Amino acid sequence: MLFVRPARLADLDAIAQMARTAQPVLHSLPHDRAALEARIALSEDSFRSEVDYPGEEFYLFVLEDTATGRLVGTSSLVAAAGYAEPFYAFRNDALIHASRELHVNRKIHALTMSHELTGKSRLAGFYIEPALRGEAAAHLMSRARMMYVAMNRRRFTPEVFSLLLGVTDQAGVSPFWEAVGRKFFGRDFKDIEMASGGRSRTFIAEVMPAYPLYVPLLPEAAQRVLGEPDPSALLAYEIHLEEGFEPDRYVDIFDAGPVLTAQVDRTASVAGNETRKVRTAAPASGEPGVAYLIASQRAGAFRCALATLPEIGAETGAEAALDAAVCTALGVSDGDAVRCAPLYRANRQAEPLNDAAGETP
């Protein structure tokens, strides 16, 4: 089975391999081994630290297969985006151009460089092995972060956001970058993506235009992709919507990908979160139930996995009947408390939680 846990320095080789092979590139995971080691060390320090309010903490998670011990995915949380330098995005604006003499009053769509997302907590760095195309595995890797937020509210801001990949072609060329970014940087999208450090580099403000970009003046190909996720990011987009994120008025400053935001209190992982006591049980065999994200934080060691549970009620009380494999992955035993949140907002019967390679979404 699969479960999510914090990354540790012993994972360096496996995470370095994911950083090298991930497409698109993960700017949250540098290719330089020394820099990556420092990033993992920062994550370990962040998980250990006593935090009263969000700062420069960075939390790196990995998806582990208990059958093989292999790491098959990663994702991260940034406590405060742009903590050291502003976090840049384009804000969708409507500018009015009017003339009484000509009887003209036109509202023109424009993009204005903004750092209003600076300081807000951010979901970042999602990657899962291509062989694991299952919806369940992707939900677990992505939404375990929000389970951690639900259990550690003081570490994060009341609003969180996520930046998804914008539209690129099979060669990795972004129509928006070609129309805008290349004009100012004169370099390939991939090069600047790696150098940007998560959209928080001074050179962005130095090179990109400080004045509004009028959208009607952009090539049609660039206009079409504004706020659109790349086809490879559609599952991630749907997972965010299931969690309660919504498209906001911002788009990525490089590829015009969508920026999704959510109030933490309104997310599925917080609004539907409940505490149950563990009871070891035999694996469920065809019994109806609901797919849940199950998280533990015993002795500060965060773990998250998927399991099918009956809906809480008079018969179940506040128990979580988990089989031995799930208990082992979570590091819990009978009587321990776990946090549970339905995998889906719709109260539908759970589908088999099959995470085998080759599963289709």
C-alpha positions in Angstrom: 0.0 0.0 0.0 1.0 3.7 -0.3 1.4 6.2 2.5 2.7 9.7 2.8 5.4 10.8 5.3 7.9 13.7 5.7 11.1 13.4 3.6 14.4 12.7 5.4 18.0 13.0 4.4 18.2 9.2 3.9 15.8 9.8 1.0 18.2 12.0 -0.9 19.1 9.6 -3.7 15.5 8.8 -4.5 14.4 12.4 -4.3 17.3 13.5 -6.5 16.2 10.9 -9.1 12.7 12.3 -9.0 14.0 15.8 -9.4 16.0 14.9 -12.5 13.2 12.9 -14.2 10.1 15.1 -13.3 8.4 16.7 -16.3 7.7 19.5 -16.0 10.6 20.4 -13.9 10.1 20.9 -10.2 11.6 24.2 -9.2 11.0 23.4 -5.5 13.5 20.5 -5.9 16.9 21.8 -7.3 18.9 19.5 -9.5 22.1 20.4 -7.7 22.7 17.6 -5.1 24.1 19.9 -2.4 21.2 22.4 -2.8 18.7 19.5 -2.7 20.3 18.1 0.5 20.0 21.6 2.1 16.3 21.7 1.0 15.6 18.3 2.7 17.5 19.4 5.8 15.3 22.6 5.9 12.3 20.4 5.7 13.4 18.2 8.6 14.1 21.3 10.7 10.7 22.7 9.8 8.8 19.6 10.9 10.8 19.5 14.2 10.5 23.2 15.0 7.9 24.7 17.4 6.0 27.1 15.2 3.6 29.7 16.4 3.1 31.5 13.0 4.2 30.8 9.5 7.7 31.9 8.4 10.4 30.4 6.2 9.4 26.8 6.9 9.4 24.4 4.0 7.7 20.9 4.3 8.7 18.1 1.9 6.6 15.0 1.7 7.2 11.7 0.0 4.9 8.9 -1.1 6.3 5.5 -0.1 5.2 2.0 -1.3 5.2 -0.3 1.7 5.6 -3.4 -0.5 9.0 -2.3 -1.9 10.1 0.6 0.3 10.5 2.7 -2.8 9.6 6.4 -3.0 7.1 7.0 -5.9 6.1 10.6 -5.4 6.7 13.9 -3.7 5.0 17.1 -2.9 5.7 20.1 -0.6 4.2 22.9 1.4 5.6 26.4 1.7 4.6 28.1 4.9 4.8 31.6 3.5 5.4 32.1 -0.2 8.0 34.7 -0.9 9.1 34.9 2.7 12.5 36.4 1.8 11.6 38.0 -1.6 8.1 38.8 -3.1 6.2 36.1 -4.8 5.2 37.3 -8.3 2.1 36.6 -10.4 0.0 38.3 -13.0 -3.3 39.8 -11.8 -6.2 39.9 -14.1 -7.4 43.5 -14.3 -10.0 45.4 -16.3 -8.9 48.9 -17.3 -11.4 51.5 -18.5 -10.5 53.6 -21.5 -13.1 56.3 -22.1 -13.6 59.5 -24.1 -16.7 61.7 -23.7 -15.9 63.5 -27.0 -15.9 60.2 -28.9 -18.6 58.5 -26.8 -16.2 55.7 -26.2 -16.1 53.6 -23.0 -14.2 50.4 -23.3 -13.2 47.9 -20.6 -9.9 46.3 -21.6 -8.5 43.1 -20.1 -5.0 43.6 -18.8 -2.4 41.7 -16.8 -0.6 43.5 -14.1 2.5 42.1 -12.2 1.5 41.6 -8.6 3.1 40.3 -5.4 -0.2 40.2 -3.4 0.2 36.4 -2.9 3.4 37.0 -0.9 3.2 35.6 2.6 0.4 33.2 1.9 0.9 29.4 2.4 1.4 27.5 -0.9 1.0 24.0 -2.1 3.9 23.2 -4.4 6.2 20.5 -6.0 3.6 17.8 -6.8 5.1 14.8 -8.6 4.1 11.1 -8.9 5.7 8.4 -11.0 4.1 8.1 -14.4 3.3 4.4 -13.8 1.0 5.5 -10.9 -1.8 7.1 -12.9 -4.4 6.1 -10.4 -6.8 8.7 -9.0 -6.4 7.4 -5.5 -2.6 7.7 -5.4 -2.7 11.2 -6.8 -5.4 12.3 -4.3 -3.3 10.9 -1.5 -0.1 12.5 -2.5 -1.7 15.9 -3.1 -4.2 16.1 -0.3 -2.1 14.7 2.5 -0.6 18.2 2.6 -4.0 19.6 3.5 -4.4 17.0 6.2 -1.1 18.2 7.7 -2.4 21.8 7.5 -5.6 20.7 9.3 -3.6 19.2 12.1 -1.1 22.1 12.4 -3.1 25.2 11.8 -0.7 27.7 13.4 2.0 26.8 11.0 0.1 28.1 8.0 -2.0 31.1 6.9 -5.8 31.1 6.8 -5.7 31.2 3.0 -3.6 28.8 0.9 -2.9 28.8 -2.9 -1.5 26.6 -5.5 0.0 27.3 -8.9 -0.7 24.8 -11.6 1.2 24.2 -14.9 0.0 26.2 -17.8 -0.5 24.9 -21.3 2.7 23.8 -23.1 3.1 21.7 -26.3 4.8 18.3 -26.6 8.2 20.0 -26.8 7.5 21.9 -23.6 7.0 25.2 -25.4 4.6 27.6 -23.7 2.6 29.9 -26.1 2.3 32.5 -23.3 6.0 32.4 -22.6 6.9 32.8 -26.3 4.6 35.8 -26.5 5.7 37.5 -23.3 8.5 36.1 -21.3 10.9 35.4 -24.1 10.5 39.0 -25.3 12.1 40.2 -22.0 14.4 37.4 -21.0 15.5 36.1 -24.4 15.8 32.6 -22.9 13.9 29.3 -22.9 11.0 28.8 -20.5 12.7 25.8 -18.8 15.9 27.8 -18.0 14.0 30.6 -16.3 11.6 28.1 -14.6 14.6 26.5 -12.8 16.2 29.9 -12.0 13.1 31.5 -10.7 13.1 29.6 -7.4 9.3 29.5 -7.2 8.6 32.9 -8.6 10.5 34.7 -5.9 13.6 36.1 -7.5 14.5 39.8 -7.7 15.3 39.4 -11.4 11.6 38.9 -12.2 10.8 42.5 -11.1 14.0 43.7 -12.8 13.2 42.2 -16.2 9.4 41.7 -16.5 7.3 44.8 -17.4 6.0 46.8 -14.4 3.2 48.3 -16.6 0.0 46.4 -17.6 0.1 44.0 -20.5 -3.0 44.5 -22.7 -4.4 41.1 -23.4 -6.0 42.0 -26.8 -2.6 42.9 -28.1 -1.2 39.4 -27.4 -1.2 36.7 -30.1 -4.4 34.6 -30.1 -2.5 31.5 -29.0 -1.3 33.2 -25.9 -4.8 34.6 -25.1 -6.4 31.1 -25.4 -4.2 29.6 -22.7 -4.7 32.3 -20.0 -5.7 30.5 -16.8 -5.9 27.1 -18.5 -4.2 24.1 -16.9 -2.0 21.9 -19.1 -3.7 18.6 -20.0 -1.1 16.8 -17.9 -2.3 18.9 -14.9 -6.0 18.2 -15.3 -6.1 15.5 -12.6 -4.3 17.8 -10.2 -6.8 20.6 -11.1 -9.7 18.3 -10.3 -8.1 17.2 -7.1 -7.8 20.8 -6.0 -11.4 21.5 -6.8 -12.4 18.5 -4.8 -10.5 19.9 -1.9 -12.3 23.2 -2.2 -9.8 25.4 -4.2 -11.2 27.8 -6.7 -9.6 29.7 -9.6 -8.6 33.2 -8.5 -7.9 36.4 -10.3 -4.2 35.5 -10.8 -2.3 33.6 -13.4 1.3 32.4 -13.5 3.8 35.1 -14.6 5.6 32.7 -16.9 3.1 30.3 -18.5 -0.2 31.8 -17.5 -1.2 28.7 -15.6 -4.1 29.0 -13.2 -3.7 30.1 -9.6 -6.2 28.3 -7.3 -6.9 29.6 -3.8 -8.9 28.3 -0.8 -9.8 29.4 2.7 -8.4 26.7 4.9 -11.6 26.5 7.1 -13.7 25.7 4.0 -11.5 23.0 2.5 -12.7 19.4 2.6 -9.7 18.3 4.7 -10.7 20.8 7.5 -14.4 21.1 7.2 -14.9 17.3 7.1 -12.2 16.4 9.5 -13.0 14.3 12.5 -11.1 12.4 15.2 -11.5 8.7 15.7 -10.0 6.0 17.8 -8.2 3.2 16.1 -9.5 -0.3 16.3 -7.6 -3.0 14.5 -9.9 -5.0 12.2 -9.7 -7.5 9.4 -9.6 -6.0 5.9 -13.0 -5.0 4.6 -14.5 -7.4 2.1 -17.1 -5.8 -0.1 -18.7 -3.9 2.8 -20.1 -0.5 1.9 -18.1 2.4 3.1 -16.6 5.8 2.3 -13.0 6.4 1.2 -11.1 8.4 3.8 -7.8 10.1 4.2 -6.5 8.9 7.5 -3.7 10.9 9.2 -1.7 10.3 12.3 0.9 12.4 14.1 2.0 10.1 16.9 5.1 11.5 18.6 5.2 14.2 16.0 5.7 11.8 13.1 3.1 12.6 10.5 1.7 9.8 8.3 -1.2 9.7 5.9 -2.9 6.8 4.0 -6.2 5.9 2.4 -8.7 3.5 3.9 -12.4 2.6 3.5 -14.4 3.3 6.6 -18.1 3.1 7.5 -19.7 6.5 7.9 -19.6 7.7 11.5 -22.8 7.0 13.3 -24.5 5.2 16.2 -23.2 1.8 15.1 -19.6 2.9 14.5 -19.3 5.5 17.2 -16.0 7.3 16.9 -14.0 4.3 15.9 -11.7 3.9 12.9 -11.6 0.2 12.0 -8.3 -0.1 10.2 -6.6 -3.3 9.0 -3.1 -4.2 10.2 -1.4 -2.9 7.0 -2.9 0.6 7.4 -2.0 0.7 11.1 1.6 -0.2 10.4 1.9 2.5 7.7 0.4 5.1 10.1 2.4 3.9 13.1 -0.7 3.5 15.2 -2.3 0.8 17.4 -5.6 0.2 19.1 -6.8 3.2 21.0 -4.6 5.8 19.2 -6.3 8.8 17.8 -6.3 9.5 14.0 -7.8 12.3 12.0 -10.1 11.3 9.2 -11.5 13.3 6.2 -13.7 11.9 3.4 -11.7 11.6 0.1 -14.7 13.0 -1.8 -17.0 15.8 -0.9 -19.9 13.9 -2.5 -21.0 11.2 0.0 -20.7 8.4 -2.5 -19.8 4.7 -1.9 -16.0 4.1 -1.9 -14.4 2.7 -5.0 -11.6 0.1 -4.6 -8.5 1.9 -3.4 -6.2 0.1 -5.9 -2.8 1.8 -6.3 -1.3 -0.7 -8.7 0.9 0.5 -11.6 -1.1 1.0 -14.8 -4.3 2.1 -13.1 -6.1 4.7 -15.1 -7.7 7.8 -13.5 
